[in-house]
Every structure is written in structure tokens, then in C-alpha cells.
Amino acid sequence: MNKEPDFNLNDLKFDQEETAQEWVYRALRFAIMSGQLQPSQALTIRQIAGILKVSAMPVREALKRLTAEGALTIKANRRIIVPTLVPARLAELIELRVELESFAAIRAMPYLDEVRINQLETINDQQNDAFEKRDFHGIILGNQNFHRTLYTAHPHSVTMPMIEQLWLQIGPLHRLSVAKLPEHYTHDRHCDIIHSLKHHNPFGLKSAIEADIRESIGFLTESDLLTNYGDNLPLPKPGYVKSLKHI
């Protein structure tokens, strides 16, 4: 894939106290996790440095960190590639997401008050608006915001960094999964999650979290992963959210 990277970093704010390396790492991590880079996409240090307006050195250091985390691959010719997930690796990432996120949600449940639940409802409404506007960026960020808001209700949670590392490795598949949602995601599982929280139902919460993960990305097959990726992947048509089944 020869597409030039074009990062949408509007949701990030540069911290005057962070180093250039920290800024580059955070920006690239955000771009990958939010699905702005595609499997097999090649990057160059010069491209990234130009986009982020930094020198080559902090880019090199940030790339080393992201490579160690499995988000990027550096080839023998020093080309930087967004890895393509093989089905077995994706399956393992999905199972880890189910286990970790179900655990995090149940652990957070006792700390979910009415204010936090109302916040989750607002975030879900905003994500649904993003679907109607065919706003890919808003769809992905809204989903991550929903889950992060739920899991971080636990004030002493240690799972969020682990969960985000899984999101990072799955991030490049977001365009493909969103394009195929109407075929597999026919029930608003976020509503199920909120319903379980309101009724203090840990079993229902675990089931809803697992269904949300499996129906939103766990359905991808080997043939899906071998398909060419690109910006022409279709977003769900207007009215998709209204077609979802709700409690």
C-alpha cells in the first residue's frame, strides 16, 4: 500500500511539558489505535517527521517503542510497515479482549454511579450520531471512549494499559470491521451494557461485553483479512443505527 499517511490529531493536545519523542509516540499510537493506518501500509521517518513537524530522532525512538508493542514492524530494508494480522493472531487478540474487558467491566461495576451511567448514555448517543453522519473517526473514538469510561470507573484498575495495547494491535482493522458491521452487529450491545449496569447484573454485563467485541470485530475471517484495504471501504448506510435492536 502506497497511501501517504494523513493523521487526524484534532483530538490530541500537545503538552508543553512532554518531549518531542513522547509527542511523536502518543500521536502515532493514537493514529494506529483509531484506525487511521491500514494493514500493510508503509511509513517513512521523513513522512512522519514532516507531518508532526519534528526531527528524525524522536520519530526513530517512538517507532522503536511501537515496534516493541507489536503495532509496527521494521523490515530488513528499514521500511516501517503496519503489520497485517493473520487469522490465528487476530483470534488470540479477540479472546484476550473478551477476558480482560469482561473482567475490567465487572470490577468497575460497584463504582458506576448514576452520573457515570448517564455519561455512558451520552457517549453512546454521540457515537450513534457519528454513524448517522458517516463519521468514521467519530465512530471509532466514540466506541473507545465508551469502553474506557466504563473500565476506568474502577479507581484502582490496572487493566486499562493492557486493554489499550490490544486495541493498538487491532486498530488497523477498524475500517474493515466498521464496513462490515451491518452484516453482523444487529443489536446495540452498548444499550445491553448500560441496562446491565443499571440493574447491577454482572452476568448480563459480561455477556454484553463479550457479544459487543465478537459482533463488532470477532467475526472477521481469513478471507476478510486477505482483502485489499483502502479508504473506499463503505461505511454503514444512513439509518443503520435505527435498524439496531434495543432492549
HULIN-V914069 format. One record per residue. N is the residue number from 1. RES is the residue in three letters. BURIAL is I if it has 9 or more other ideal C-beta (glycine too) atoms within 8 Angstrom, else O. D_FIRST is the distance of its C-alpha to the first C-alpha in Angstrom with 1 decimal. Layout:
BEGIN
n: <N | N>
res: <RES | RES>
burial: <BURIAL | BURIAL>
d_first: <D_FIRST | D_FIRST>
END
This chain:
BEGIN
n: <1 | 2 | 3 | 4 | 5 | 6 | 7 | 8 | 9 | 10 | 11 | 12 | 13 | 14 | 15 | 16 | 17 | 18 | 19 | 20 | 21 | 22 | 23 | 24 | 25 | 26 | 27 | 28 | 29 | 30 | 31 | 32 | 33 | 34 | 35 | 36 | 37 | 38 | 39 | 40 | 41 | 42 | 43 | 44 | 45 | 46 | 47 | 48 | 49 | 50 | 51 | 52 | 53 | 54 | 55 | 56 | 57 | 58 | 59 | 60 | 61 | 62 | 63 | 64 | 65 | 66 | 67 | 68 | 69 | 70 | 71 | 72 | 73 | 74 | 75 | 76 | 77 | 78 | 79 | 80 | 81 | 82 | 83 | 84 | 85 | 86 | 87 | 88 | 89 | 90 | 91 | 92 | 93 | 94 | 95 | 96 | 97 | 98 | 99 | 100 | 101 | 102 | 103 | 104 | 105 | 106 | 107 | 108 | 109 | 110 | 111 | 112 | 113 | 114 | 115 | 116 | 117 | 118 | 119 | 120 | 121 | 122 | 123 | 124 | 125 | 126 | 127 | 128 | 129 | 130 | 131 | 132 | 133 | 134 | 135 | 136 | 137 | 138 | 139 | 140 | 141 | 142 | 143 | 144 | 145 | 146 | 147 | 148 | 149 | 150 | 151 | 152 | 153 | 154 | 155 | 156 | 157 | 158 | 159 | 160 | 161 | 162 | 163 | 164 | 165 | 166 | 167 | 168 | 169 | 170 | 171 | 172 | 173 | 174 | 175 | 176 | 177 | 178 | 179 | 180 | 181 | 182 | 183 | 184 | 185 | 186 | 187 | 188 | 189 | 190 | 191 | 192 | 193 | 194 | 195 | 196 | 197 | 198 | 199 | 200 | 201 | 202 | 203 | 204 | 205 | 206 | 207 | 208 | 209 | 210 | 211 | 212 | 213 | 214 | 215 | 216 | 217 | 218 | 219 | 220 | 221 | 222 | 223 | 224 | 225 | 226 | 227 | 228 | 229 | 230 | 231 | 232 | 233 | 234 | 235 | 236 | 237 | 238 | 239 | 240 | 241 | 242 | 243 | 244 | 245 | 246 | 247>
res: <MET | ASN | LYS | GLU | PRO | ASP | PHE | ASN | LEU | ASN | ASP | LEU | LYS | PHE | ASP | GLN | GLU | GLU | THR | ALA | GLN | GLU | TRP | VAL | TYR | ARG | ALA | LEU | ARG | PHE | ALA | ILE | MET | SER | GLY | GLN | LEU | GLN | PRO | SER | GLN | ALA | LEU | THR | ILE | ARG | GLN | ILE | ALA | GLY | ILE | LEU | LYS | VAL | SER | ALA | MET | PRO | VAL | ARG | GLU | ALA | LEU | LYS | ARG | LEU | THR | ALA | GLU | GLY | ALA | LEU | THR | ILE | LYS | ALA | ASN | ARG | ARG | ILE | ILE | VAL | PRO | THR | LEU | VAL | PRO | ALA | ARG | LEU | ALA | GLU | LEU | ILE | GLU | LEU | ARG | VAL | GLU | LEU | GLU | SER | PHE | ALA | ALA | ILE | ARG | ALA | MET | PRO | TYR | LEU | ASP | GLU | VAL | ARG | ILE | ASN | GLN | LEU | GLU | THR | ILE | ASN | ASP | GLN | GLN | ASN | ASP | ALA | PHE | GLU | LYS | ARG | ASP | PHE | HIS | GLY | ILE | ILE | LEU | GLY | ASN | GLN | ASN | PHE | HIS | ARG | THR | LEU | TYR | THR | ALA | HIS | PRO | HIS | SER | VAL | THR | MET | PRO | MET | ILE | GLU | GLN | LEU | TRP | LEU | GLN | ILE | GLY | PRO | LEU | HIS | ARG | LEU | SER | VAL | ALA | LYS | LEU | PRO | GLU | HIS | TYR | THR | HIS | ASP | ARG | HIS | CYS | ASP | ILE | ILE | HIS | SER | LEU | LYS | HIS | HIS | ASN | PRO | PHE | GLY | LEU | LYS | SER | ALA | ILE | GLU | ALA | ASP | ILE | ARG | GLU | SER | ILE | GLY | PHE | LEU | THR | GLU | SER | ASP | LEU | LEU | THR | ASN | TYR | GLY | ASP | ASN | LEU | PRO | LEU | PRO | LYS | PRO | GLY | TYR | VAL | LYS | SER | LEU | LYS | HIS | ILE>
burial: <I | O | O | O | I | O | I | I | O | O | O | O | O | O | O | O | O | O | O | I | I | I | I | I | I | I | I | I | I | I | I | I | I | I | I | I | I | I | I | I | I | I | I | O | I | O | I | I | I | O | I | I | O | I | O | O | O | I | I | I | I | I | I | O | I | I | I | O | I | O | I | I | O | I | O | O | O | O | O | I | I | I | I | O | I | O | I | O | O | I | O | O | I | I | O | I | I | I | O | I | I | I | I | I | I | I | I | I | I | O | I | I | O | O | O | I | I | O | I | I | I | O | I | I | O | I | I | I | I | I | I | I | O | O | O | I | I | I | I | I | I | I | I | I | I | I | I | I | I | I | I | I | I | I | O | O | I | O | I | I | O | I | I | I | I | I | I | I | I | I | I | I | I | I | I | I | I | I | I | I | I | I | O | I | I | O | I | I | I | I | I | I | I | I | I | I | I | O | O | O | O | I | O | I | I | I | I | I | I | I | I | I | I | I | I | I | I | I | I | I | O | O | O | I | I | O | O | O | I | O | O | O | I | O | I | I | O | O | O | I | I | O | O | I | O | O | O>
d_first: <0.0 | 3.8 | 5.8 | 9.0 | 10.7 | 13.9 | 16.2 | 19.2 | 21.8 | 24.8 | 26.1 | 26.3 | 29.3 | 29.5 | 32.4 | 34.6 | 35.7 | 32.3 | 31.0 | 27.9 | 26.3 | 27.3 | 25.8 | 22.4 | 22.4 | 23.6 | 21.1 | 18.0 | 19.6 | 20.3 | 16.8 | 15.5 | 18.6 | 18.4 | 15.1 | 13.5 | 10.5 | 8.4 | 8.4 | 6.1 | 5.0 | 6.6 | 9.8 | 12.8 | 16.4 | 17.2 | 14.7 | 16.2 | 19.7 | 19.5 | 18.6 | 21.2 | 23.7 | 24.5 | 24.8 | 22.6 | 25.0 | 24.7 | 20.9 | 21.3 | 23.8 | 21.9 | 18.9 | 21.5 | 22.9 | 19.7 | 18.9 | 22.5 | 22.0 | 19.2 | 16.7 | 14.5 | 14.5 | 15.3 | 14.9 | 17.7 | 16.3 | 16.2 | 12.5 | 11.9 | 9.5 | 9.9 | 11.6 | 11.5 | 15.1 | 17.2 | 20.0 | 22.8 | 21.3 | 20.6 | 24.2 | 25.6 | 24.0 | 25.4 | 28.8 | 28.9 | 28.1 | 30.9 | 33.3 | 32.7 | 32.4 | 35.4 | 37.4 | 36.4 | 37.4 | 40.7 | 41.5 | 40.9 | 43.0 | 46.4 | 45.1 | 43.8 | 46.4 | 46.7 | 45.0 | 41.8 | 41.8 | 42.2 | 39.2 | 37.1 | 38.3 | 37.4 | 33.8 | 33.4 | 34.8 | 32.3 | 29.4 | 30.9 | 31.1 | 27.4 | 26.8 | 29.2 | 27.5 | 24.1 | 23.1 | 20.1 | 20.7 | 24.4 | 24.0 | 22.2 | 24.3 | 27.4 | 26.9 | 26.5 | 29.5 | 31.5 | 31.1 | 31.4 | 34.6 | 36.0 | 35.4 | 36.5 | 39.9 | 41.0 | 42.2 | 41.9 | 38.7 | 36.7 | 34.0 | 31.8 | 29.9 | 29.3 | 28.1 | 25.7 | 24.2 | 23.5 | 22.0 | 19.7 | 18.4 | 18.0 | 16.7 | 13.0 | 14.5 | 16.6 | 14.9 | 15.3 | 18.8 | 20.0 | 19.0 | 21.1 | 24.0 | 26.4 | 26.5 | 27.4 | 28.6 | 31.8 | 34.1 | 33.8 | 33.9 | 34.1 | 37.5 | 38.5 | 37.7 | 39.8 | 42.6 | 42.8 | 43.0 | 45.8 | 47.7 | 47.2 | 45.8 | 43.8 | 43.4 | 42.0 | 39.7 | 38.3 | 37.8 | 36.1 | 33.7 | 32.7 | 32.4 | 30.3 | 27.7 | 27.8 | 27.7 | 24.9 | 22.3 | 24.4 | 24.2 | 20.6 | 20.8 | 19.1 | 18.1 | 16.6 | 14.5 | 13.3 | 12.4 | 9.0 | 8.4 | 8.5 | 11.4 | 13.4 | 14.6 | 18.3 | 20.5 | 24.0 | 26.4 | 29.3 | 32.1 | 30.0 | 31.8 | 35.2 | 34.5 | 34.2 | 37.3 | 39.1 | 42.1>
END
